[in-house]
Amino acid sequence: MLREALGPELYEAVLAIRRAEAELFAMFTDADVIEAVRRRC
């Protein structure tokens, strides 16, 4: 559904960003990420 809405190029770009984010934050626990977001707001 998202691929159809965005088109193949934009969908692949979004997917690449999400994969990079997953790799970047893989070393952190869910609690670490939640705490970082809370401090940012």
mmCIF file of the N, C-alpha and C atoms, coordinates in Angstrom:
data_MODEL
# 
_entry.id   MODEL 
# 
loop_
_atom_site.group_PDB 
_atom_site.id 
_atom_site.type_symbol 
_atom_site.label_atom_id 
_atom_site.label_alt_id 
_atom_site.label_comp_id 
_atom_site.label_asym_id 
_atom_site.label_entity_id 
_atom_site.label_seq_id 
_atom_site.pdbx_PDB_ins_code 
_atom_site.Cartn_x 
_atom_site.Cartn_y 
_atom_site.Cartn_z 
_atom_site.occupancy 
_atom_site.B_iso_or_equiv 
_atom_site.pdbx_formal_charge 
_atom_site.auth_seq_id 
_atom_site.auth_comp_id 
_atom_site.auth_asym_id 
_atom_site.auth_atom_id 
_atom_site.pdbx_PDB_model_num 
ATOM 1   N N  . MET A 1 1  ? 0.822  -1.189 0.000  1.00 0.00 ? 1  MET A N  1 
ATOM 2   C CA . MET A 1 1  ? 0.000  0.000  0.000  1.00 0.00 ? 1  MET A CA 1 
ATOM 3   C C  . MET A 1 1  ? 0.875  1.264  0.000  1.00 0.00 ? 1  MET A C  1 
ATOM 4   N N  . LEU A 1 2  ? 1.863  1.300  0.870  1.00 0.00 ? 2  LEU A N  1 
ATOM 5   C CA . LEU A 1 2  ? 2.748  2.466  0.912  1.00 0.00 ? 2  LEU A CA 1 
ATOM 6   C C  . LEU A 1 2  ? 3.530  2.609  -0.391 1.00 0.00 ? 2  LEU A C  1 
ATOM 7   N N  . ARG A 1 3  ? 3.978  1.496  -0.929 1.00 0.00 ? 3  ARG A N  1 
ATOM 8   C CA . ARG A 1 3  ? 4.731  1.521  -2.191 1.00 0.00 ? 3  ARG A CA 1 
ATOM 9   C C  . ARG A 1 3  ? 3.875  2.111  -3.305 1.00 0.00 ? 3  ARG A C  1 
ATOM 10  N N  . GLU A 1 4  ? 2.619  1.729  -3.334 1.00 0.00 ? 4  GLU A N  1 
ATOM 11  C CA . GLU A 1 4  ? 1.711  2.253  -4.362 1.00 0.00 ? 4  GLU A CA 1 
ATOM 12  C C  . GLU A 1 4  ? 1.480  3.745  -4.180 1.00 0.00 ? 4  GLU A C  1 
ATOM 13  N N  . ALA A 1 5  ? 1.366  4.185  -2.934 1.00 0.00 ? 5  ALA A N  1 
ATOM 14  C CA . ALA A 1 5  ? 1.104  5.595  -2.661 1.00 0.00 ? 5  ALA A CA 1 
ATOM 15  C C  . ALA A 1 5  ? 2.314  6.472  -2.984 1.00 0.00 ? 5  ALA A C  1 
ATOM 16  N N  . LEU A 1 6  ? 3.513  5.982  -2.684 1.00 0.00 ? 6  LEU A N  1 
ATOM 17  C CA . LEU A 1 6  ? 4.715  6.793  -2.861 1.00 0.00 ? 6  LEU A CA 1 
ATOM 18  C C  . LEU A 1 6  ? 5.363  6.648  -4.230 1.00 0.00 ? 6  LEU A C  1 
ATOM 19  N N  . GLY A 1 7  ? 5.151  5.525  -4.851 1.00 0.00 ? 7  GLY A N  1 
ATOM 20  C CA . GLY A 1 7  ? 5.871  5.224  -6.085 1.00 0.00 ? 7  GLY A CA 1 
ATOM 21  C C  . GLY A 1 7  ? 7.169  4.518  -5.727 1.00 0.00 ? 7  GLY A C  1 
ATOM 22  N N  . PRO A 1 8  ? 7.742  3.800  -6.675 1.00 0.00 ? 8  PRO A N  1 
ATOM 23  C CA . PRO A 1 8  ? 8.901  2.954  -6.360 1.00 0.00 ? 8  PRO A CA 1 
ATOM 24  C C  . PRO A 1 8  ? 10.147 3.713  -5.890 1.00 0.00 ? 8  PRO A C  1 
ATOM 25  N N  . GLU A 1 9  ? 10.445 4.856  -6.469 1.00 0.00 ? 9  GLU A N  1 
ATOM 26  C CA . GLU A 1 9  ? 11.658 5.586  -6.102 1.00 0.00 ? 9  GLU A CA 1 
ATOM 27  C C  . GLU A 1 9  ? 11.580 6.133  -4.683 1.00 0.00 ? 9  GLU A C  1 
ATOM 28  N N  . LEU A 1 10 ? 10.490 6.795  -4.358 1.00 0.00 ? 10 LEU A N  1 
ATOM 29  C CA . LEU A 1 10 ? 10.340 7.370  -3.021 1.00 0.00 ? 10 LEU A CA 1 
ATOM 30  C C  . LEU A 1 10 ? 10.214 6.275  -1.969 1.00 0.00 ? 10 LEU A C  1 
ATOM 31  N N  . TYR A 1 11 ? 9.522  5.209  -2.306 1.00 0.00 ? 11 TYR A N  1 
ATOM 32  C CA . TYR A 1 11 ? 9.397  4.079  -1.384 1.00 0.00 ? 11 TYR A CA 1 
ATOM 33  C C  . TYR A 1 11 ? 10.775 3.507  -1.046 1.00 0.00 ? 11 TYR A C  1 
ATOM 34  N N  . GLU A 1 12 ? 11.621 3.312  -2.042 1.00 0.00 ? 12 GLU A N  1 
ATOM 35  C CA . GLU A 1 12 ? 12.967 2.781  -1.808 1.00 0.00 ? 12 GLU A CA 1 
ATOM 36  C C  . GLU A 1 12 ? 13.801 3.749  -0.968 1.00 0.00 ? 12 GLU A C  1 
ATOM 37  N N  . ALA A 1 13 ? 13.618 5.045  -1.164 1.00 0.00 ? 13 ALA A N  1 
ATOM 38  C CA . ALA A 1 13 ? 14.340 6.035  -0.365 1.00 0.00 ? 13 ALA A CA 1 
ATOM 39  C C  . ALA A 1 13 ? 13.918 5.961  1.099  1.00 0.00 ? 13 ALA A C  1 
ATOM 40  N N  . VAL A 1 14 ? 12.625 5.886  1.342  1.00 0.00 ? 14 VAL A N  1 
ATOM 41  C CA . VAL A 1 14 ? 12.113 5.772  2.713  1.00 0.00 ? 14 VAL A CA 1 
ATOM 42  C C  . VAL A 1 14 ? 12.620 4.485  3.351  1.00 0.00 ? 14 VAL A C  1 
ATOM 43  N N  . LEU A 1 15 ? 12.590 3.400  2.614  1.00 0.00 ? 15 LEU A N  1 
ATOM 44  C CA . LEU A 1 15 ? 13.066 2.116  3.114  1.00 0.00 ? 15 LEU A CA 1 
ATOM 45  C C  . LEU A 1 15 ? 14.550 2.185  3.469  1.00 0.00 ? 15 LEU A C  1 
ATOM 46  N N  . ALA A 1 16 ? 15.340 2.832  2.656  1.00 0.00 ? 16 ALA A N  1 
ATOM 47  C CA . ALA A 1 16 ? 16.776 2.972  2.929  1.00 0.00 ? 16 ALA A CA 1 
ATOM 48  C C  . ALA A 1 16 ? 17.014 3.762  4.213  1.00 0.00 ? 16 ALA A C  1 
ATOM 49  N N  . ILE A 1 17 ? 16.237 4.811  4.412  1.00 0.00 ? 17 ILE A N  1 
ATOM 50  C CA . ILE A 1 17 ? 16.364 5.614  5.634  1.00 0.00 ? 17 ILE A CA 1 
ATOM 51  C C  . ILE A 1 17 ? 15.995 4.782  6.852  1.00 0.00 ? 17 ILE A C  1 
ATOM 52  N N  . ARG A 1 18 ? 14.905 4.049  6.781  1.00 0.00 ? 18 ARG A N  1 
ATOM 53  C CA . ARG A 1 18 ? 14.471 3.214  7.913  1.00 0.00 ? 18 ARG A CA 1 
ATOM 54  C C  . ARG A 1 18 ? 15.498 2.142  8.235  1.00 0.00 ? 18 ARG A C  1 
ATOM 55  N N  . ARG A 1 19 ? 16.092 1.550  7.214  1.00 0.00 ? 19 ARG A N  1 
ATOM 56  C CA . ARG A 1 19 ? 17.127 0.530  7.445  1.00 0.00 ? 19 ARG A CA 1 
ATOM 57  C C  . ARG A 1 19 ? 18.354 1.155  8.110  1.00 0.00 ? 19 ARG A C  1 
ATOM 58  N N  . ALA A 1 20 ? 18.741 2.335  7.667  1.00 0.00 ? 20 ALA A N  1 
ATOM 59  C CA . ALA A 1 20 ? 19.893 3.020  8.263  1.00 0.00 ? 20 ALA A CA 1 
ATOM 60  C C  . ALA A 1 20 ? 19.610 3.383  9.714  1.00 0.00 ? 20 ALA A C  1 
ATOM 61  N N  . GLU A 1 21 ? 18.395 3.831  10.003 1.00 0.00 ? 21 GLU A N  1 
ATOM 62  C CA . GLU A 1 21 ? 18.024 4.145  11.383 1.00 0.00 ? 21 GLU A CA 1 
ATOM 63  C C  . GLU A 1 21 ? 18.058 2.897  12.255 1.00 0.00 ? 21 GLU A C  1 
ATOM 64  N N  . ALA A 1 22 ? 17.562 1.797  11.745 1.00 0.00 ? 22 ALA A N  1 
ATOM 65  C CA . ALA A 1 22 ? 17.565 0.541  12.501 1.00 0.00 ? 22 ALA A CA 1 
ATOM 66  C C  . ALA A 1 22 ? 18.995 0.120  12.819 1.00 0.00 ? 22 ALA A C  1 
ATOM 67  N N  . GLU A 1 23 ? 19.886 0.267  11.855 1.00 0.00 ? 23 GLU A N  1 
ATOM 68  C CA . GLU A 1 23 ? 21.292 -0.083 12.075 1.00 0.00 ? 23 GLU A CA 1 
ATOM 69  C C  . GLU A 1 23 ? 21.936 0.860  13.086 1.00 0.00 ? 23 GLU A C  1 
ATOM 70  N N  . LEU A 1 24 ? 21.651 2.149  12.967 1.00 0.00 ? 24 LEU A N  1 
ATOM 71  C CA . LEU A 1 24 ? 22.228 3.149  13.855 1.00 0.00 ? 24 LEU A CA 1 
ATOM 72  C C  . LEU A 1 24 ? 21.812 2.931  15.306 1.00 0.00 ? 24 LEU A C  1 
ATOM 73  N N  . PHE A 1 25 ? 20.546 2.597  15.520 1.00 0.00 ? 25 PHE A N  1 
ATOM 74  C CA . PHE A 1 25 ? 20.025 2.474  16.875 1.00 0.00 ? 25 PHE A CA 1 
ATOM 75  C C  . PHE A 1 25 ? 20.012 1.047  17.402 1.00 0.00 ? 25 PHE A C  1 
ATOM 76  N N  . ALA A 1 26 ? 20.576 0.104  16.662 1.00 0.00 ? 26 ALA A N  1 
ATOM 77  C CA . ALA A 1 26 ? 20.554 -1.307 17.065 1.00 0.00 ? 26 ALA A CA 1 
ATOM 78  C C  . ALA A 1 26 ? 21.248 -1.537 18.400 1.00 0.00 ? 26 ALA A C  1 
ATOM 79  N N  . MET A 1 27 ? 22.238 -0.725 18.730 1.00 0.00 ? 27 MET A N  1 
ATOM 80  C CA . MET A 1 27 ? 22.979 -0.933 19.972 1.00 0.00 ? 27 MET A CA 1 
ATOM 81  C C  . MET A 1 27 ? 22.243 -0.392 21.197 1.00 0.00 ? 27 MET A C  1 
ATOM 82  N N  . PHE A 1 28 ? 21.152 0.319  20.995 1.00 0.00 ? 28 PHE A N  1 
ATOM 83  C CA . PHE A 1 28 ? 20.402 0.910  22.096 1.00 0.00 ? 28 PHE A CA 1 
ATOM 84  C C  . PHE A 1 28 ? 19.178 0.069  22.439 1.00 0.00 ? 28 PHE A C  1 
ATOM 85  N N  . THR A 1 29 ? 18.809 0.098  23.709 1.00 0.00 ? 29 THR A N  1 
ATOM 86  C CA . THR A 1 29 ? 17.580 -0.571 24.123 1.00 0.00 ? 29 THR A CA 1 
ATOM 87  C C  . THR A 1 29 ? 16.400 0.348  23.837 1.00 0.00 ? 29 THR A C  1 
ATOM 88  N N  . ASP A 1 30 ? 15.212 -0.208 23.912 1.00 0.00 ? 30 ASP A N  1 
ATOM 89  C CA . ASP A 1 30 ? 14.009 0.617  23.748 1.00 0.00 ? 30 ASP A CA 1 
ATOM 90  C C  . ASP A 1 30 ? 13.986 1.727  24.791 1.00 0.00 ? 30 ASP A C  1 
ATOM 91  N N  . ALA A 1 31 ? 14.377 1.400  26.015 1.00 0.00 ? 31 ALA A N  1 
ATOM 92  C CA . ALA A 1 31 ? 14.393 2.391  27.099 1.00 0.00 ? 31 ALA A CA 1 
ATOM 93  C C  . ALA A 1 31 ? 15.365 3.528  26.788 1.00 0.00 ? 31 ALA A C  1 
ATOM 94  N N  . ASP A 1 32 ? 16.516 3.213  26.203 1.00 0.00 ? 32 ASP A N  1 
ATOM 95  C CA . ASP A 1 32 ? 17.484 4.249  25.818 1.00 0.00 ? 32 ASP A CA 1 
ATOM 96  C C  . ASP A 1 32 ? 16.877 5.222  24.815 1.00 0.00 ? 32 ASP A C  1 
ATOM 97  N N  . VAL A 1 33 ? 16.212 4.690  23.818 1.00 0.00 ? 33 VAL A N  1 
ATOM 98  C CA . VAL A 1 33 ? 15.611 5.526  22.774 1.00 0.00 ? 33 VAL A CA 1 
ATOM 99  C C  . VAL A 1 33 ? 14.490 6.378  23.359 1.00 0.00 ? 33 VAL A C  1 
ATOM 100 N N  . ILE A 1 34 ? 13.656 5.779  24.189 1.00 0.00 ? 34 ILE A N  1 
ATOM 101 C CA . ILE A 1 34 ? 12.557 6.524  24.812 1.00 0.00 ? 34 ILE A CA 1 
ATOM 102 C C  . ILE A 1 34 ? 13.098 7.674  25.647 1.00 0.00 ? 34 ILE A C  1 
ATOM 103 N N  . GLU A 1 35 ? 14.120 7.414  26.446 1.00 0.00 ? 35 GLU A N  1 
ATOM 104 C CA . GLU A 1 35 ? 14.711 8.459  27.284 1.00 0.00 ? 35 GLU A CA 1 
ATOM 105 C C  . GLU A 1 35 ? 15.317 9.575  26.434 1.00 0.00 ? 35 GLU A C  1 
ATOM 106 N N  . ALA A 1 36 ? 15.969 9.237  25.356 1.00 0.00 ? 36 ALA A N  1 
ATOM 107 C CA . ALA A 1 36 ? 16.564 10.248 24.478 1.00 0.00 ? 36 ALA A CA 1 
ATOM 108 C C  . ALA A 1 36 ? 15.490 11.134 23.858 1.00 0.00 ? 36 ALA A C  1 
ATOM 109 N N  . VAL A 1 37 ? 14.380 10.551 23.460 1.00 0.00 ? 37 VAL A N  1 
ATOM 110 C CA . VAL A 1 37 ? 13.290 11.322 22.861 1.00 0.00 ? 37 VAL A CA 1 
ATOM 111 C C  . VAL A 1 37 ? 12.643 12.221 23.905 1.00 0.00 ? 37 VAL A C  1 
ATOM 112 N N  . ARG A 1 38 ? 12.483 11.726 25.095 1.00 0.00 ? 38 ARG A N  1 
ATOM 113 C CA . ARG A 1 38 ? 11.886 12.541 26.169 1.00 0.00 ? 38 ARG A CA 1 
ATOM 114 C C  . ARG A 1 38 ? 12.738 13.760 26.469 1.00 0.00 ? 38 ARG A C  1 
ATOM 115 N N  . ARG A 1 39 ? 14.045 13.594 26.486 1.00 0.00 ? 39 ARG A N  1 
ATOM 116 C CA . ARG A 1 39 ? 14.939 14.720 26.772 1.00 0.00 ? 39 ARG A CA 1 
ATOM 117 C C  . ARG A 1 39 ? 14.935 15.733 25.646 1.00 0.00 ? 39 ARG A C  1 
ATOM 118 N N  . ARG A 1 40 ? 14.671 15.294 24.438 1.00 0.00 ? 40 ARG A N  1 
ATOM 119 C CA . ARG A 1 40 ? 14.679 16.173 23.268 1.00 0.00 ? 40 ARG A CA 1 
ATOM 120 C C  . ARG A 1 40 ? 13.478 17.105 23.260 1.00 0.00 ? 40 ARG A C  1 
ATOM 121 N N  . CYS A 1 41 ? 12.369 16.664 23.790 1.00 0.00 ? 41 CYS A N  1 
ATOM 122 C CA . CYS A 1 41 ? 11.123 17.447 23.727 1.00 0.00 ? 41 CYS A CA 1 
ATOM 123 C C  . CYS A 1 41 ? 11.055 18.510 24.781 1.00 0.00 ? 41 CYS A C  1 
# 
